[in-house]
Amino acid sequence: MTDASLVVTDLHVEFSGFVAVGGVSFDAHPGEVRFLIGPNGAGKTTCIDAITGLAAATGSARLGEQELLGRPVHKIVRLGVGRTFQTASVFNELSVLQNLDIAAGRHRHWAALLRTRRDVDPSIVQALEETGLADELATPAGILSHGQKQWLEIAMLLVQDAKVLLLDEPVAGMSQDERTATGELLQRVAAKRIVLVVEHDMDFMRRFATRVTVLHQGKVLSHGTVAEVQADPRVQEVYLGTAGAATTAAMSVVPDVSAVGLASSPAVSAVGLAGSPQTAAGTQQQED
Ligand SMILES: Nc1ncnc2c1ncn2[C@@H]1O[C@H](COP(=O)(O)OP(=O)(O)OP(=O)(O)O)[C@@H](O)[C@H]1O
């Protein structure tokens, strides 16, 4: 649980002179499901890499009073900043419980799996219940569904008592039911923690985002509520580009492709983005 906010100011990351993130600012507070979206290569993952110490950066990323930039990865983890990657990084040959034990820094002998759940640490029981994995305690992670693996990763962050969860494309490859369950999970998790989601899935973003920052070519293009971002002509331009007219025509046939879970690429996502009735509102939002 945390009262602190994550405040990123003028974040700048270069790779051999190429500016991947050029002066990005945003914040995220407990109680909201915060989204970072943008086309491929916009700099979303690099922002997370910078916050978690995996990419050298200038500017500032503060968690409450603590500056994160410049600290080694393990110290950032100790401050309560956890992340997931685009590909789930669980130990497939170990059970759900063993994965959680490792995340919690415990080492349980395989024979302990034969004992009852009385032996399970309360923080692990809570994480299992929060993520809907309570019945999968002894299941090898490798045979979990794709969605369950992502939830196990989130459970691993919960047992580490992460105050900040940075989630990179958490619903990629999930079924529609799994997406809905994940969105509801994130809403529960965010009640007491900071949750920042990087996503391409516009339908998921529309359903679960409280606030959104749109990145494009390493800079903040737009910022606001879902309705404000969808109505921003600059966002429509970036997502629709010169194919806007053709895409708009396609919308009359397929009103919202993303709603049936096909919004994995920005081009397809754009149909869902433009398909919202809120697109006509036409307001713009400044970064605060
Ligand atoms: N380690 C690296 N070395 C060089 N260039 C990199 C490195 N990591 C990222 N980049 C470049 O920085 C830019 C931003 O990449 P990033 O992965 O942050 O984008 P993204 O918005 O997360 O994209 P996607 O949605 O495709 O994951 C891209 O042009 C990418 O090629």
The ligand as an SDF file (V2000), in Angstrom:
LIG
                    3D

 31 33  0  0  0  0  0  0  0  0999 V2000
   18.5810   -0.9710  -26.4130 N   0  0  0  0  0  0  0  0  0  0  0  0
   18.2790   -0.2120  -27.4570 C   0  0  0  0  0  0  0  0  0  0  0  0
   19.2220    0.1900  -28.3330 N   0  0  0  0  0  0  0  0  0  0  0  0
   18.9290    0.9750  -29.3880 C   0  0  0  0  0  0  0  0  0  0  0  0
   17.6830    1.4150  -29.6650 N   0  0  0  0  0  0  0  0  0  0  0  0
   16.7020    1.0430  -28.8390 C   0  0  0  0  0  0  0  0  0  0  0  0
   16.9390    0.2140  -27.6970 C   0  0  0  0  0  0  0  0  0  0  0  0
   15.7600    0.0220  -27.0600 N   0  0  0  0  0  0  0  0  0  0  0  0
   14.8380    0.6860  -27.7660 C   0  0  0  0  0  0  0  0  0  0  0  0
   15.3840    1.2920  -28.8250 N   0  0  0  0  0  0  0  0  0  0  0  0
   14.7040    2.1210  -29.8160 C   0  0  0  0  0  0  0  0  0  0  0  0
   14.0540    3.1490  -29.1080 O   0  0  0  0  0  0  0  0  0  0  0  0
   12.7730    3.4220  -29.7050 C   0  0  0  0  0  0  0  0  0  0  0  0
   11.6960    3.2510  -28.6600 C   0  0  0  0  0  0  0  0  0  0  0  0
   11.5940    1.8530  -28.3800 O   0  0  0  0  0  0  0  0  0  0  0  0
   10.5350    1.2970  -27.3370 P   0  0  0  0  0  0  0  0  0  0  0  0
   10.7300   -0.1750  -27.2520 O   0  0  0  0  0  0  0  0  0  0  0  0
   10.6180    2.0690  -26.0810 O   0  0  0  0  0  0  0  0  0  0  0  0
    9.1590    1.6380  -28.0550 O   0  0  0  0  0  0  0  0  0  0  0  0
    7.6970    1.1810  -27.6660 P   0  0  0  0  0  0  0  0  0  0  0  0
    6.8380    2.3970  -27.7070 O   0  0  0  0  0  0  0  0  0  0  0  0
    7.7350    0.4130  -26.3960 O   0  0  0  0  0  0  0  0  0  0  0  0
    7.3750    0.2330  -28.8940 O   0  0  0  0  0  0  0  0  0  0  0  0
    6.5440   -1.1370  -28.9730 P   0  0  0  0  0  0  0  0  0  0  0  0
    5.1340   -0.7710  -28.7770 O   0  0  0  0  0  0  0  0  0  0  0  0
    6.8260   -1.6270  -30.3530 O   0  0  0  0  0  0  0  0  0  0  0  0
    7.0640   -2.0570  -27.8980 O   0  0  0  0  0  0  0  0  0  0  0  0
   12.6280    2.4770  -30.8770 C   0  0  0  0  0  0  0  0  0  0  0  0
   13.0300    3.1660  -32.0570 O   0  0  0  0  0  0  0  0  0  0  0  0
   13.6130    1.3620  -30.5680 C   0  0  0  0  0  0  0  0  0  0  0  0
   14.1210    0.7680  -31.7370 O   0  0  0  0  0  0  0  0  0  0  0  0
  1  2  1  0
  2  3  1  0
  2  7  2  0
  3  4  2  0
  4  5  1  0
  5  6  2  0
  6  7  1  0
  6 10  1  0
  7  8  1  0
  8  9  2  0
  9 10  1  0
 10 11  1  0
 11 12  1  0
 11 30  1  0
 12 13  1  0
 13 14  1  0
 13 28  1  0
 14 15  1  0
 15 16  1  0
 16 17  2  0
 16 18  1  0
 16 19  1  0
 19 20  1  0
 20 21  2  0
 20 22  1  0
 20 23  1  0
 23 24  1  0
 24 25  2  0
 24 26  1  0
 24 27  1  0
 28 29  1  0
 28 30  1  0
 30 31  1  0
M  END
$$$$
